[in-house]
Amino acid sequence: MYTDRKNAEGYQDPTAYEALTLVENEHRALRAFRPIVYICSPFAGDIEKNVEAAKRYSRYAVDAGYIPIAPHLLFPQFLNDDDPEERRLGLFFGNAIMSKCSEVWVFGDRISSGMAAEIRRARWKNYRLRYFTDDFKEVQDVRD
């Protein structure tokens, strides 16, 4: 089930959207099946801050009834992000995992180069992209 932000006439209907989203999330949390979502957020730069943010984003997905996959929390455990070849390998692994996910969730107000590559791939493969602010408000991508 997917709740649209717009009503049948195509106008924004935030009250109905919020109510239906709450019902949908309650229903999703109770069912046995949980869709897998790909967490797309910054890693490079302030790594400590970005890792903590990715953990929060992943927890948000769990609470919303999804299974989060955040490759940038996994692959840096054994791949060196400062080595260009290993970074490319990590991005390649992430792309392979992305193909198994039902949606790609993009978090934050900054798109890093790694995120941009993931978003390009998701668009090219026609995966469903959803965009969220740092405080978990879903927003439209300005490029859509």
N, C-alpha and C positions, 0 to 999 in steps of 0.2 A: 504494500500500500504506500502511495506517495501523496502527500498533502501539498497542493498547489497554493502559492501565496495569493493567487488571484481567484476571484469568483467566476461564475459561469459567463458573465459579461466581459471579463477580462480586466476588471478593476482590482486594485490592491484591496484585500480584506484582512487586515492584520488580526482582528479579534477572532474571526472564524479560524484563521490559520493557526493562531496560538492554541485555541481550544482543541482543534483537530490534531495538532502536533502532540499535545499532551496525551490525548487518547491513544494516538498511534504509538507513542513511546511506551506507555503503560502496557499496551498489547504486545509490543515487540519484546519488552523485558520478560513477559510471562511465557512466551512461546519457546519451544526447544531450539528452533532454527535461528541462528544469528548470522546475518550477512557479513561478509568480510569487507572492511573498508581500508583503503590505502591512505595513510596519514602523510601529507605533504606539508612540510614546514622547514624553516631554515636550520642548518646545522653549522656551517662554517661561520667564522667570526667569533662571537662570544659563545663558544661551544658549551660552557657550563650552563649559561642561561638558556640556550636553545635546547639543550637536552632536557632540562627541567620543564620547559614549555611543551616539548614533544610528549613528555610523560603526562602532563595535564591534558593535552589534546587526546591522547590515547585513553585516559580515564574517562573523559567526556564521552567518547565513542562507546566504551563499555557501559556506562550509565544509560546511554541512549539505546542500548540493545544490540550493539554491533560488536564484531571482533576486529580490533584495530591491528594493522600491520604498519609499523614504523621502521623501515629499513635503516634509517639513520640512527636508530637506537641499537640495532643489531650489528651491522657490518663494521662500524668503527671499533668493535670489540676485538676484531682480528685483522682488519684491513687498515692500512695507514692512509688517512684522508689527505695527508700532505704529499704523498707520492702520487703523481698524476696518473700513472698506470693503474695503481690500486684504486684510486678514486673512480676512474672509468669503469673498472671491474665492479665496484660497488653500485654504480649507477646502472650498469648492465643487469646485475642481480636484481636491483629494485624494479627495473622494467619487466623482468620475468615474473616477479611476484605480483606486480600491478595487474598483469593479465588474468590473475586468479581472483581479483577483487571485484565486487559489484559496483563500487563507487570510489572516486578519488576525492578526498576532503583536503582542501587547501586552507591553511590557517595563517593568520597574521596579516599585517598591512605591508609587509616587505616580501618581494619575490626574489629569492637568491638565484644565482645562475643554475644551481642544481635543481631547484624547484621549477625554474623556467623550462629546463629540459624535460622534467617529468610532466609538466602541464602540456608542452608541445606533443609529447608522446601520447598522452591521454586524449588530446583533441584529435590527433592523427588516427588513433584507434577507435575514436568515437565513444570513449568511456564517459560515464556520467561524472561530471565535475560539480562539486559543491564548495562554496567559499564561506569561511567563517572568520570573524574578528577574533582577537586575542581573548575576548570575554564571551566567546561562543555564540555570538549573534550571527545567524546566517544572512549573508548579503549576496547581491548579484555582482558578478564580475563585471567591471566597467567595459571589458573588451567583448562581452557577449552582446 
